[in-house]
Amino acid sequence: MIVKRIVTNIDARDIAAAKSFYQDVLGLDLLMDHGWIATYGSNQEMSIQISVASQGGSSTPTPDLSIEVDDVDVAYTRMKDAGFRIEYGPANEPWGVRRFYVRDPFGKLVNILAHT
């Protein structure tokens, strides 16, 4: 057996609220919308990973999900300009990533990162 895909599901009452964070700011495509579920993603090939952690590193809380981007500073500026709450960073971490934490519209702690 081969794992082909891993999907993160976020429980939300207001599905449309995801658009501003995941599509407008992060630039993901709306791949599917059935009214009760909206799936955002990219056709770009990505690695499959599941992380299990006791903290988020640098004594931060464990994020609900991590999203790797090509430019953390652009993502940070877009999140701030869109009014999303930044909770940590941006910071250059000793394990070779630049990152920040932000809350999505559903209160999930999202780790936005790029490898340095």
N, CA, C and O atoms as a printed pandas DataFrame, in Angstrom:
     atom_number atom_name residue_name chain_id  residue_number  x_coord  y_coord  z_coord
0              1         N          MET        A               1    0.843   -1.187    0.000
1              2        CA          MET        A               1    0.000    0.000    0.000
2              3         C          MET        A               1    0.881    1.240    0.000
3              4         O          MET        A               1    1.940    1.270    0.627
4              5         N          ILE        A               2    0.418    2.274   -0.724
5              6        CA          ILE        A               2    1.115    3.558   -0.798
6              7         C          ILE        A               2    0.136    4.650   -0.409
7              8         O          ILE        A               2   -0.972    4.715   -0.942
8              9         N          VAL        A               3    0.540    5.508    0.517
9             10        CA          VAL        A               3   -0.273    6.673    0.861
10            11         C          VAL        A               3   -0.136    7.672   -0.281
11            12         O          VAL        A               3    0.977    8.071   -0.622
12            13         N          LYS        A               4   -1.248    8.076   -0.873
13            14        CA          LYS        A               4   -1.236    8.953   -2.037
14            15         C          LYS        A               4   -1.467   10.423   -1.700
15            16         O          LYS        A               4   -1.012   11.316   -2.415
16            17         N          ARG        A               5   -2.180   10.659   -0.600
17            18        CA          ARG        A               5   -2.503   12.048   -0.267
18            19         C          ARG        A               5   -2.892   12.113    1.193
19            20         O          ARG        A               5   -3.453   11.162    1.738
20            21         N          ILE        A               6   -2.596   13.225    1.821
21            22        CA          ILE        A               6   -3.060   13.502    3.176
22            23         C          ILE        A               6   -3.813   14.821    3.120
23            24         O          ILE        A               6   -3.307   15.805    2.579
24            25         N          VAL        A               7   -5.016   14.846    3.674
25            26        CA          VAL        A               7   -5.869   16.027    3.641
26            27         C          VAL        A               7   -6.107   16.508    5.066
27            28         O          VAL        A               7   -6.441   15.713    5.945
28            29         N          THR        A               8   -5.940   17.779    5.292
29            30        CA          THR        A               8   -6.270   18.384    6.578
30            31         C          THR        A               8   -7.718   18.855    6.519
31            32         O          THR        A               8   -8.098   19.573    5.594
32            33         N          ASN        A               9   -8.528   18.459    7.495
33            34        CA          ASN        A               9   -9.923   18.891    7.578
34            35         C          ASN        A               9  -10.074   19.822    8.768
35            36         O          ASN        A               9   -9.676   19.478    9.881
36            37         N          ILE        A              10  -10.638   20.985    8.546
37            38        CA          ILE        A              10  -10.864   21.980    9.596
38            39         C          ILE        A              10  -12.364   22.133    9.781
39            40         O          ILE        A              10  -13.077   22.495    8.846
40            41         N          ASP        A              11  -12.840   21.859   10.987
41            42        CA          ASP        A              11  -14.258   22.003   11.294
42            43         C          ASP        A              11  -14.618   23.489   11.351
43            44         O          ASP        A              11  -13.961   24.254   12.057
44            45         N          ALA        A              12  -15.647   23.903   10.622
45            46        CA          ALA        A              12  -16.040   25.317   10.581
46            47         C          ALA        A              12  -17.521   25.444   10.279
47            48         O          ALA        A              12  -18.069   24.653    9.511
48            49         N          ARG        A              13  -18.163   26.415   10.866
49            50        CA          ARG        A              13  -19.566   26.721   10.569
50            51         C          ARG        A              13  -19.677   27.611    9.341
51            52         O          ARG        A              13  -20.641   27.497    8.585
52            53         N          ASP        A              14  -18.702   28.502    9.127
53            54        CA          ASP        A              14  -18.739   29.450    8.008
54            55         C          ASP        A              14  -17.665   29.070    6.994
55            56         O          ASP        A              14  -16.549   29.586    7.043
56            57         N          ILE        A              15  -18.001   28.171    6.080
57            58        CA          ILE        A              15  -17.055   27.660    5.095
58            59         C          ILE        A              15  -16.478   28.793    4.240
59            60         O          ILE        A              15  -15.299   28.760    3.887
60            61         N          ALA        A              16  -17.289   29.782    3.908
61            62        CA          ALA        A              16  -16.861   30.878    3.031
62            63         C          ALA        A              16  -15.741   31.718    3.656
63            64         O          ALA        A              16  -14.996   32.375    2.930
64            65         N          ALA        A              17  -15.611   31.709    4.970
65            66        CA          ALA        A              17  -14.566   32.495    5.632
66            67         C          ALA        A              17  -13.164   32.011    5.278
67            68         O          ALA        A              17  -12.195   32.748    5.458
68            69         N          ALA        A              18  -13.046   30.799    4.785
69            70        CA          ALA        A              18  -11.735   30.257    4.407
70            71         C          ALA        A              18  -11.146   30.971    3.195
71            72         O          ALA        A              18   -9.925   31.033    3.051
72            73         N          LYS        A              19  -11.993   31.509    2.327
73            74        CA          LYS        A              19  -11.540   32.097    1.067
74            75         C          LYS        A              19  -10.496   33.196    1.281
75            76         O          LYS        A              19   -9.472   33.211    0.598
76            77         N          SER        A              20  -10.739   34.105    2.207
77            78        CA          SER        A              20   -9.824   35.235    2.390
78            79         C          SER        A              20   -8.435   34.778    2.835
79            80         O          SER        A              20   -7.430   35.346    2.405
80            81         N          PHE        A              21   -8.371   33.769    3.682
81            82        CA          PHE        A              21   -7.092   33.301    4.215
82            83         C          PHE        A              21   -6.379   32.374    3.229
83            84         O          PHE        A              21   -5.235   32.624    2.849
84            85         N          TYR        A              22   -7.055   31.317    2.823
85            86        CA          TYR        A              22   -6.421   30.263    2.032
86            87         C          TYR        A              22   -6.325   30.574    0.540
87            88         O          TYR        A              22   -5.362   30.170   -0.110
88            89         N          GLN        A              23   -7.311   31.289   -0.013
89            90        CA          GLN        A              23   -7.271   31.601   -1.446
90            91         C          GLN        A              23   -6.721   32.999   -1.698
91            92         O          GLN        A              23   -5.752   33.156   -2.441
92            93         N          ASP        A              24   -7.329   34.020   -1.086
93            94        CA          ASP        A              24   -6.940   35.397   -1.379
94            95         C          ASP        A              24   -5.522   35.716   -0.918
95            96         O          ASP        A              24   -4.762   36.333   -1.663
96            97         N          VAL        A              25   -5.150   35.307    0.301
97            98        CA          VAL        A              25   -3.827   35.648    0.829
98            99         C          VAL        A              25   -2.771   34.612    0.441
99           100         O          VAL        A              25   -1.704   34.982   -0.050
100          101         N          LEU        A              26   -3.046   33.331    0.650
101          102        CA          LEU        A              26   -2.037   32.313    0.352
102          103         C          LEU        A              26   -2.005   31.896   -1.115
103          104         O          LEU        A              26   -1.029   31.290   -1.558
104          105         N          GLY        A              27   -3.046   32.208   -1.871
105          106        CA          GLY        A              27   -3.041   31.935   -3.301
106          107         C          GLY        A              27   -3.371   30.505   -3.696
107          108         O          GLY        A              27   -3.070   30.088   -4.815
108          109         N          LEU        A              28   -3.985   29.744   -2.792
109          110        CA          LEU        A              28   -4.398   28.391   -3.153
110          111         C          LEU        A              28   -5.627   28.444   -4.054
111          112         O          LEU        A              28   -6.413   29.389   -3.994
112          113         N          ASP        A              29   -5.781   27.434   -4.878
113          114        CA          ASP        A              29   -6.937   27.350   -5.774
114          115         C          ASP        A              29   -8.097   26.672   -5.056
115          116         O          ASP        A              29   -7.888   25.783   -4.230
116          117         N          LEU        A              30   -9.313   27.088   -5.370
117          118        CA          LEU        A              30  -10.500   26.377   -4.893
118          119         C          LEU        A              30  -10.676   25.167   -5.796
119          120         O          LEU        A              30  -11.046   25.304   -6.962
120          121         N          LEU        A              31  -10.409   23.983   -5.257
121          122        CA          LEU        A              31  -10.452   22.752   -6.043
122          123         C          LEU        A              31  -11.819   22.106   -6.052
123          124         O          LEU        A              31  -12.184   21.427   -7.011
124          125         N          MET        A              32  -12.589   22.318   -4.971
125          126        CA          MET        A              32  -13.900   21.685   -4.847
126          127         C          MET        A              32  -14.739   22.513   -3.880
127          128         O          MET        A              32  -14.230   22.997   -2.869
128          129         N          ASP        A              33  -16.022   22.674   -4.190
129          130        CA          ASP        A              33  -16.938   23.375   -3.290
130          131         C          ASP        A              33  -18.313   22.732   -3.402
131          132         O          ASP        A              33  -18.988   22.859   -4.424
132          133         N          HIS        A              34  -18.720   22.044   -2.347
133          134        CA          HIS        A              34  -20.038   21.413   -2.299
134          135         C          HIS        A              34  -20.974   22.141   -1.327
135          136         O          HIS        A              34  -22.038   21.631   -0.979
136          137         N          GLY        A              35  -20.568   23.328   -0.897
137          138        CA          GLY        A              35  -21.384   24.065    0.055
138          139         C          GLY        A              35  -21.069   23.707    1.493
139          140         O          GLY        A              35  -20.897   24.597    2.326
140          141         N          TRP        A              36  -20.990   22.440    1.798
141          142        CA          TRP        A              36  -20.677   21.977    3.155
142          143         C          TRP        A              36  -19.187   21.697    3.331
143          144         O          TRP        A              36  -18.713   21.527    4.455
144          145         N          ILE        A              37  -18.447   21.648    2.216
145          146        CA          ILE        A              37  -16.996   21.467    2.243
146          147         C          ILE        A              37  -16.394   22.228    1.073
147          148         O          ILE        A              37  -16.890   22.153   -0.051
148          149         N          ALA        A              38  -15.320   22.962    1.346
149          150        CA          ALA        A              38  -14.549   23.641    0.305
150          151         C          ALA        A              38  -13.108   23.173    0.443
151          152         O          ALA        A              38  -12.543   23.194    1.536
152          153         N          THR        A              39  -12.519   22.752   -0.666
153          154        CA          THR        A              39  -11.150   22.259   -0.644
154          155         C          THR        A              39  -10.258   23.206   -1.431
155          156         O          THR        A              39  -10.514   23.498   -2.599
156          157         N          TYR        A              40   -9.206   23.680   -0.771
157          158        CA          TYR        A              40   -8.230   24.560   -1.395
158          159         C          TYR        A              40   -6.942   23.788   -1.581
159          160         O          TYR        A              40   -6.583   22.966   -0.738
160          161         N          GLY        A              41   -6.246   24.042   -2.669
161          162        CA          GLY        A              41   -5.010   23.317   -2.896
162          163         C          GLY        A              41   -4.266   23.838   -4.100
163          164         O          GLY        A              41   -4.495   24.948   -4.583
164          165         N          SER        A              42   -3.362   22.988   -4.570
165          166        CA          SER        A              42   -2.504   23.321   -5.693
166          167         C          SER        A              42   -2.252   22.053   -6.478
167          168         O          SER        A              42   -2.243   20.960   -5.912
168          169         N          ASN        A              43   -2.050   22.186   -7.756
169          170        CA          ASN        A              43   -1.695   21.042   -8.590
170          171         C          ASN        A              43   -0.203   20.734   -8.526
171          172         O          ASN        A              43    0.259   19.760   -9.121
172          173         N          GLN        A              44    0.549   21.561   -7.805
173          174        CA          GLN        A              44    1.979   21.349   -7.657
174          175         C          GLN        A              44    2.232   20.108   -6.800
175          176         O          GLN        A              44    1.555   19.900   -5.793
176          177         N          GLU        A              45    3.192   19.297   -7.190
177          178        CA          GLU        A              45    3.523   18.089   -6.428
178          179         C          GLU        A              45    4.138   18.473   -5.091
179          180         O          GLU        A              45    5.007   19.342   -5.020
180          181         N          MET        A              46    3.674   17.813   -4.030
181          182        CA          MET        A              46    4.136   18.111   -2.680
182          183         C          MET        A              46    4.467   16.826   -1.950
183          184         O          MET        A              46    3.972   15.754   -2.300
184          185         N          SER        A              47    5.304   16.938   -0.935
185          186        CA          SER        A              47    5.658   15.789   -0.110
186          187         C          SER        A              47    4.530   15.469    0.858
187          188         O          SER        A              47    3.778   16.354    1.265
188          189         N          ILE        A              48    4.423   14.211    1.217
189          190        CA          ILE        A              48    3.454   13.772    2.224
190          191         C          ILE        A              48    4.173   13.726    3.562
191          192         O          ILE        A              48    5.207   13.070    3.692
192          193         N          GLN        A              49    3.632   14.417    4.555
193          194        CA          GLN        A              49    4.237   14.430    5.875
194          195         C          GLN        A              49    3.162   14.525    6.943
195          196         O          GLN        A              49    2.135   15.175    6.751
196          197         N          ILE        A              50    3.408   13.877    8.059
197          198        CA          ILE        A              50    2.623   14.063    9.276
198          199         C          ILE        A              50    3.623   14.283   10.396
199          200         O          ILE        A              50    4.512   13.456   10.600
200          201         N          SER        A              51    3.495   15.373   11.119
201          202        CA          SER        A              51    4.393   15.658   12.239
202          203         C          SER        A              51    3.634   15.482   13.545
203          204         O          SER        A              51    2.478   15.886   13.667
204          205         N          VAL        A              52    4.299   14.876   14.513
205          206        CA          VAL        A              52    3.764   14.712   15.863
206          207         C          VAL        A              52    4.735   15.436   16.785
207          208         O          VAL        A              52    5.927   15.130   16.789
208          209         N          ALA        A              53    4.239   16.395   17.567
209          210        CA          ALA        A              53    5.150   17.247   18.336
210          211         C          ALA        A              53    4.616   17.549   19.730
211          212         O          ALA        A              53    3.406   17.587   19.953
212          213         N          SER        A              54    5.536   17.763   20.657
213          214        CA          SER        A              54    5.163   18.170   22.013
214          215         C          SER        A              54    5.174   19.685   22.154
215          216         O          SER        A              54    4.675   20.215   23.147
216          217         N          GLN        A              55    5.740   20.393   21.170
217          218        CA          GLN        A              55    5.743   21.852   21.119
218          219         C          GLN        A              55    6.066   22.258   19.691
219          220         O          GLN        A              55    6.355   21.411   18.846
220          221         N          GLY        A              56    6.015   23.548   19.429
221          222        CA          GLY        A              56    6.269   24.033   18.077
222          223         C          GLY        A              56    7.707   24.415   17.810
223          224         O          GLY        A              56    8.011   24.939   16.738
224          225         N          GLY        A              57    8.607   24.166   18.758
225          226        CA          GLY        A              57    9.990   24.600   18.627
226          227         C          GLY        A              57   10.142   26.000   19.172
227          228         O          GLY        A              57    9.203   26.794   19.114
228          229         N          SER        A              58   11.306   26.316   19.699
229          230        CA          SER        A              58   11.566   27.623   20.329
230          231         C          SER        A              58   10.538   27.924   21.416
231          232         O          SER        A              58   10.190   29.081   21.655
232          233         N          SER        A              59   10.055   26.861   22.073
233          234        CA          SER        A              59    9.077   26.961   23.166
234          235         C          SER        A              59    7.764   27.608   22.747
235          236         O          SER        A              59    7.115   28.273   23.554
236          237         N          THR        A              60    7.374   27.419   21.502
237          238        CA          THR        A              60    6.093   27.933   21.013
238          239         C          THR        A              60    5.057   26.817   21.086
239          240         O          THR        A              60    5.418   25.644   21.188
240          241         N          PRO        A              61    3.769   27.171   21.035
241          242        CA          PRO        A              61    2.729   26.133   21.002
242          243         C          PRO        A              61    2.823   25.303   19.712
243          244         O          PRO        A              61    3.318   25.787   18.694
244          245         N          THR        A              62    2.356   24.083   19.763
245          246        CA          THR        A              62    2.325   23.232   18.579
246          247         C          THR        A              62    1.269   23.765   17.614
247          248         O          THR        A              62    0.099   23.872   17.983
248          249         N          PRO        A              63    1.664   24.104   16.373
249          250        CA          PRO        A              63    0.679   24.611   15.417
250          251         C          PRO        A              63   -0.254   23.495   14.946
251          252         O          PRO        A              63    0.099   22.316   14.967
252          253         N          ASP        A              64   -1.448   23.897   14.524
253          254        CA          ASP        A              64   -2.410   22.945   13.977
254          255         C          ASP        A              64   -1.989   22.454   12.600
255          256         O          ASP        A              64   -2.211   21.292   12.260
256          257         N          LEU        A              65   -1.380   23.334   11.804
257          258        CA          LEU        A              65   -0.855   22.931   10.512
258          259         C          LEU        A              65    0.282   23.844   10.110
259          260         O          LEU        A              65    0.386   24.972   10.591
260          261         N          SER        A              66    1.131   23.352    9.229
261          262        CA          SER        A              66    2.261   24.119    8.711
262          263         C          SER        A              66    2.125   24.225    7.204
263          264         O          SER        A              66    1.764   23.262    6.528
264          265         N          ILE        A              67    2.418   25.411    6.687
265          266        CA          ILE        A              67    2.352   25.661    5.252
266          267         C          ILE        A              67    3.687   26.244    4.825
267          268         O          ILE        A              67    4.093   27.305    5.298
268          269         N          GLU        A              68    4.371   25.539    3.921
269          270        CA          GLU        A              68    5.642   26.031    3.405
270          271         C          GLU        A              68    5.378   26.921    2.204
271          272         O          GLU        A              68    4.611   26.561    1.311
272          273         N          VAL        A              69    6.017   28.089    2.185
273          274        CA          VAL        A              69    5.885   29.058    1.096
274          275         C          VAL        A              69    7.278   29.371    0.544
275          276         O          VAL        A              69    8.286   28.992    1.141
276          277         N          ASP        A              70    7.329   30.055   -0.579
277          278        CA          ASP        A              70    8.631   30.421   -1.138
278          279         C          ASP        A              70    9.176   31.710   -0.551
279          280         O          ASP        A              70   10.381   31.948   -0.631
280          281         N          ASP        A              71    8.322   32.562    0.043
281          282        CA          ASP        A              71    8.770   33.834    0.606
282          283         C          ASP        A              71    7.954   34.164    1.856
283          284         O          ASP        A              71    6.816   34.625    1.765
284          285         N          VAL        A              72    8.544   33.925    3.004
285          286        CA          VAL        A              72    7.856   34.157    4.281
286          287         C          VAL        A              72    7.507   35.623    4.468
287          288         O          VAL        A              72    6.433   35.946    4.975
288          289         N          ASP        A              73    8.405   36.512    4.061
289          290        CA          ASP        A              73    8.170   37.933    4.298
290          291         C          ASP        A              73    6.979   38.459    3.492
291          292         O          ASP        A              73    6.221   39.294    3.984
292          293         N          VAL        A              74    6.814   37.981    2.274
293          294        CA          VAL        A              74    5.645   38.359    1.478
294          295         C          VAL        A              74    4.381   37.814    2.139
295          296         O          VAL        A              74    3.388   38.532    2.259
296          297         N          ALA        A              75    4.409   36.549    2.569
297          298        CA          ALA        A              75    3.247   35.952    3.239
298          299         C          ALA        A              75    2.914   36.713    4.511
299          300         O          ALA        A              75    1.743   36.960    4.799
300          301         N          TYR        A              76    3.927   37.085    5.268
301          302        CA          TYR        A              76    3.734   37.841    6.517
302          303         C          TYR        A              76    3.047   39.185    6.234
303          304         O          TYR        A              76    2.088   39.557    6.910
304          305         N          THR        A              77    3.545   39.895    5.237
305          306        CA          THR        A              77    2.962   41.199    4.882
306          307         C          THR        A              77    1.510   41.042    4.439
307          308         O          THR        A              77    0.650   41.827    4.840
308          309         N          ARG        A              78    1.234   40.036    3.617
309          310        CA          ARG        A              78   -0.142   39.808    3.144
310          311         C          ARG        A              78   -1.079   39.482    4.307
311          312         O          ARG        A              78   -2.204   39.980    4.356
312          313         N          MET        A              79   -0.618   38.647    5.240
313          314        CA          MET        A              79   -1.448   38.290    6.398
314          315         C          MET        A              79   -1.741   39.509    7.253
315          316         O          MET        A              79   -2.883   39.735    7.653
316          317         N          LYS        A              80   -0.700   40.301    7.536
317          318        CA          LYS        A              80   -0.893   41.521    8.335
318          319         C          LYS        A              80   -1.842   42.483    7.634
319          320         O          LYS        A              80   -2.756   43.022    8.257
320          321         N          ASP        A              81   -1.625   42.701    6.332
321          322        CA          ASP        A              81   -2.463   43.625    5.564
322          323         C          ASP        A              81   -3.917   43.164    5.522
323          324         O          ASP        A              81   -4.833   43.985    5.476
324          325         N          ALA        A              82   -4.127   41.836    5.540
325          326        CA          ALA        A              82   -5.489   41.289    5.515
326          327         C          ALA        A              82   -6.124   41.258    6.902
327          328         O          ALA        A              82   -7.293   40.900    7.039
328          329         N          GLY        A              83   -5.360   41.631    7.936
329          330        CA          GLY        A              83   -5.906   41.731    9.283
330          331         C          GLY        A              83   -5.879   40.449   10.095
331          332         O          GLY        A              83   -6.548   40.357   11.124
332          333         N          PHE        A              84   -5.115   39.453    9.649
333          334        CA          PHE        A              84   -5.028   38.211   10.420
334          335         C          PHE        A              84   -4.043   38.372   11.569
335          336         O          PHE        A              84   -3.029   39.059   11.442
336          337         N          ARG        A              85   -4.350   37.736   12.685
337          338        CA          ARG        A              85   -3.576   37.895   13.924
338          339         C          ARG        A              85   -2.276   37.091   13.877
339          340         O          ARG        A              85   -2.290   35.861   13.831
340          341         N          ILE        A              86   -1.158   37.810   13.889
341          342        CA          ILE        A              86    0.158   37.183   13.940
342          343         C          ILE        A              86    0.457   36.870   15.410
343          344         O          ILE        A              86    0.321   37.740   16.270
344          345         N          GLU        A              87    0.861   35.637   15.695
345          346        CA          GLU        A              87    1.102   35.229   17.077
346          347         C          GLU        A              87    2.563   35.004   17.403
347          348         O          GLU        A              87    2.928   34.920   18.576
348          349         N          TYR        A              88    3.412   34.903   16.381
349          350        CA          TYR        A              88    4.836   34.665   16.620
350          351         C          TYR        A              88    5.597   35.023   15.353
351          352         O          TYR        A              88    5.164   34.722   14.240
352          353         N          GLY        A              89    6.744   35.675   15.546
353          354        CA          GLY        A              89    7.645   35.945   14.438
354          355         C          GLY        A              89    7.267   37.157   13.606
355          356         O          GLY        A              89    6.436   37.978   13.993
356          357         N          PRO        A              90    7.911   37.240   12.445
357          358        CA          PRO        A              90    8.743   36.222   11.822
358          359         C          PRO        A              90   10.063   36.025   12.575
359          360         O          PRO        A              90   10.597   36.950   13.188
360          361         N          ALA        A              91   10.565   34.803   12.507
361          362        CA          ALA        A              91   11.792   34.435   13.219
362          363         C          ALA        A              91   12.608   33.484   12.368
363          364         O          ALA        A              91   12.064   32.636   11.661
364          365         N          ASN        A              92   13.918   33.637   12.445
365          366        CA          ASN        A              92   14.850   32.688   11.840
366          367         C          ASN        A              92   15.199   31.669   12.920
367          368         O          ASN        A              92   15.799   32.014   13.938
368          369         N          GLU        A              93   14.823   30.421   12.693
369          370        CA          GLU        A              93   14.999   29.384   13.702
370          371         C          GLU        A              93   16.325   28.647   13.511
371          372         O          GLU        A              93   16.837   28.549   12.396
372          373         N          PRO        A              94   16.875   28.129   14.613
373          374        CA          PRO        A              94   18.180   27.464   14.534
374          375         C          PRO        A              94   18.185   26.187   13.688
375          376         O          PRO        A              94   19.259   25.706   13.327
376          377         N          TRP        A              95   17.022   25.628   13.364
377          378        CA          TRP        A              95   16.975   24.418   12.538
378          379         C          TRP        A              95   16.809   24.730   11.053
379          380         O          TRP        A              95   16.528   23.837   10.254
380          381         N          GLY        A              96   16.985   26.009   10.683
381          382        CA          GLY        A              96   17.061   26.355    9.265
382          383         C          GLY        A              96   15.773   26.762    8.590
383          384         O          GLY        A              96   15.636   26.586    7.379
384          385         N          VAL        A              97   14.828   27.297    9.332
385          386        CA          VAL        A              97   13.615   27.826    8.713
386          387         C          VAL        A              97   13.379   29.258    9.182
387          388         O          VAL        A              97   13.780   29.643   10.280
388          389         N          ARG        A              98   12.730   30.029    8.338
389          390        CA          ARG        A              98   12.193   31.343    8.708
390          391         C          ARG        A              98   10.695   31.143    8.742
391          392         O          ARG        A              98   10.128   30.553    7.822
392          393         N          ARG        A              99   10.035   31.630    9.802
393          394        CA          ARG        A              99    8.610   31.339    9.951
394          395         C          ARG        A              99    7.900   32.364   10.806
395          396         O          ARG        A              99    8.517   33.192   11.476
396          397         N          PHE        A             100    6.563   32.280   10.760
397          398        CA          PHE        A             100    5.708   33.021   11.675
398          399         C          PHE        A             100    4.453   32.202   11.911
399          400         O          PHE        A             100    4.110   31.323   11.121
400          401         N          TYR        A             101    3.775   32.502   13.009
401          402        CA          TYR        A             101    2.497   31.865   13.339
402          403         C          TYR        A             101    1.385   32.884   13.146
403          404         O          TYR        A             101    1.529   34.058   13.486
404          405         N          VAL        A             102    0.275   32.413   12.594
405          406        CA          VAL        A             102   -0.889   33.265   12.362
406          407         C          VAL        A             102   -2.143   32.433   12.649
407          408         O          VAL        A             102   -2.131   31.215   12.471
408          409         N          ARG        A             103   -3.215   33.080   13.088
409          410        CA          ARG        A             103   -4.501   32.398   13.299
410          411         C          ARG        A             103   -5.333   32.516   12.035
411          412         O          ARG        A             103   -5.477   33.606   11.481
412          413         N          ASP        A             104   -5.881   31.401   11.579
413          414        CA          ASP        A             104   -6.787   31.438   10.432
414          415         C          ASP        A             104   -8.174   31.866   10.917
415          416         O          ASP        A             104   -8.356   32.058   12.120
416          417         N          PRO        A             105   -9.145   32.022   10.036
417          418        CA          PRO        A             105  -10.469   32.510   10.455
418          419         C          PRO        A             105  -11.181   31.585   11.443
419          420         O          PRO        A             105  -12.173   31.987   12.051
420          421         N          PHE        A             106  -10.700   30.368   11.612
421          422        CA          PHE        A             106  -11.358   29.390   12.486
422          423         C          PHE        A             106  -10.604   29.198   13.794
423          424         O          PHE        A             106  -10.933   28.312   14.583
424          425         N          GLY        A             107   -9.583   30.039   14.023
425          426        CA          GLY        A             107   -8.822   29.974   15.257
426          427         C          GLY        A             107   -7.678   28.973   15.236
427          428         O          GLY        A             107   -7.016   28.773   16.254
428          429         N          LYS        A             108   -7.433   28.341   14.091
429          430        CA          LYS        A             108   -6.350   27.366   13.989
430          431         C          LYS        A             108   -5.017   28.101   13.922
431          432         O          LYS        A             108   -4.886   29.114   13.235
432          433         N          LEU        A             109   -4.030   27.578   14.646
433          434        CA          LEU        A             109   -2.683   28.149   14.643
434          435         C          LEU        A             109   -1.923   27.570   13.447
435          436         O          LEU        A             109   -1.688   26.364   13.362
436          437         N          VAL        A             110   -1.541   28.471   12.519
437          438        CA          VAL        A             110   -0.898   28.056   11.276
438          439         C          VAL        A             110    0.552   28.541   11.280
439          440         O          VAL        A             110    0.825   29.723   11.490
440          441         N          ASN        A             111    1.465   27.616   11.047
441          442        CA          ASN        A             111    2.886   27.887   10.963
442          443         C          ASN        A             111    3.222   28.115    9.483
443          444         O          ASN        A             111    3.175   27.177    8.688
444          445         N          ILE        A             112    3.560   29.351    9.113
445          446        CA          ILE        A             112    3.937   29.672    7.739
446          447         C          ILE        A             112    5.464   29.705    7.711
447          448         O          ILE        A             112    6.080   30.442    8.481
448          449         N          LEU        A             113    6.082   28.907    6.824
449          450        CA          LEU        A             113    7.535   28.764    6.882
450          451         C          LEU        A             113    8.165   28.649    5.513
451          452         O          LEU        A             113    7.512   28.334    4.518
452          453         N          ALA        A             114    9.472   28.918    5.499
453          454        CA          ALA        A             114   10.316   28.655    4.326
454          455         C          ALA        A             114   11.659   28.169    4.859
455          456         O          ALA        A             114   12.153   28.656    5.875
456          457         N          HIS        A             115   12.236   27.210    4.162
457          458        CA          HIS        A             115   13.576   26.750    4.527
458          459         C          HIS        A             115   14.586   27.791    4.063
459          460         O          HIS        A             115   14.473   28.331    2.962
460          461         N          THR        A             116   15.576   28.068    4.910
461          462        CA          THR        A             116   16.566   29.096    4.588
462          463         C          THR        A             116   17.798   28.481    3.968
463          464         O          THR        A             116   18.742   29.196    3.630
